[in-house]
Amino acid sequence: MTDCLHLPSPLAFWAEQILGPVDAVYDASHARETAQVWQVVSRARLHYLKVAPTPVLYSRETRSSRQALPSLAYGNARPLVGSSADMLSLMLTAVDGEPVKSDEVLERRRAAHRKAGQLLRRFHPARPDHRAQKAAGNVIQSSVAGLGQHIEQTGDHPSAAEAATLRRRLSALPDLGLLPCGWRQGDFWERNRLGNGRRCALLDFERNNVGPLVAGFVKLALSLWPDRSELREALLKGYGRRLSQAEEHALTAFAAADADSALPYGPRYGDPLVTARGHRTTKCLMQEDRS
């Protein structure tokens, strides 16, 4: 947390309308995120003021907070107490807990993943109707449709063999049939969870939308599960079921879609970590094809 700051005037006025007099403000933005986040201290307890980077992400977070969060118990997410579409701003109540760290004692880390799986089990069915199935179909169609465009934008970064691997994996997605769908956690990194030993809280809902549930596991499948299978087992134990064979195939296809979009995104926005993720995923998929 940095030194005490002052909010920009319009945000300061808006924050005081919701909270009353503000005592202190600290920068709480993540180093690699485009959203602006401040920790706001007032007599009304601790809150976080977030400004979404785009109207689409603002809409997703507010909609998810209002429609899906009621399925979670108190303390399992930061409740939304105010929002402004004009400023793309959200006021969220702080919850207890610290981010899960990679050097955490294994048993505690495993317990944190099991609790996260339990939360997903409650969060996912928040919209299990025919509209969710239609939205899931739209997600699949847009993923497949964007493949050629992304590869073209990437220029000469992927080889012909790499591009063919991504195309083959993703093109199989429509043939997998109906997949379980509902609200999915679109930014389910380990860092987007808090734990206090008793419970877990989910953070950052700006990339949540309705779609195939298995797509929400992609971030973990790419970053953590290849080397920490015990954490995958812990999360799925909390989730209450294993992924079906169709979902396993879909997970691979969505991983290809992630790599396909990461390869042009990283160079365009100067983010070498995203570029490296795209290349690493593509390499793993090609190794699977050869095995």
Number of C-alpha atoms within 10 A of each C-alpha: 9 8 8 13 13 14 18 8 9 9 17 15 14 17 22 12 11 13 19 13 15 17 10 16 21 18 19 16 15 10 7 8 9 12 17 15 20 21 22 28 17 15 10 13 10 15 23 22 25 22 23 22 15 12 15 12 19 25 18 17 20 22 16 22 21 11 12 22 21 15 16 18 11 12 16 22 25 22 18 18 13 17 20 14 13 7 14 18 24 21 25 21 19 18 22 14 17 14 15 19 12 11 7 10 9 12 10 13 19 18 20 27 27 22 24 26 23 19 23 23 18 16 19 23 18 21 18 14 11 11 14 21 20 13 17 23 19 15 17 21 14 10 20 21 13 13 19 14 12 18 22 13 15 19 11 9 16 19 10 9 11 18 18 14 18 27 19 13 20 25 19 14 21 14 9 12 11 13 17 17 26 26 24 27 26 20 20 21 19 19 15 14 22 23 23 14 13 9 16 28 25 25 19 19 25 23 18 23 25 25 28 27 22 23 24 24 20 24 18 17 20 20 15 16 16 12 11 12 12 13 22 21 17 19 24 21 16 19 21 13 11 13 14 12 10 15 21 13 18 27 24 23 27 26 24 27 25 22 26 30 21 24 25 21 19 18 15 13 10 10 13 15 13 20 21 15 18 25 19 15 23 24 15 13 19 16 10 9 10 7 5
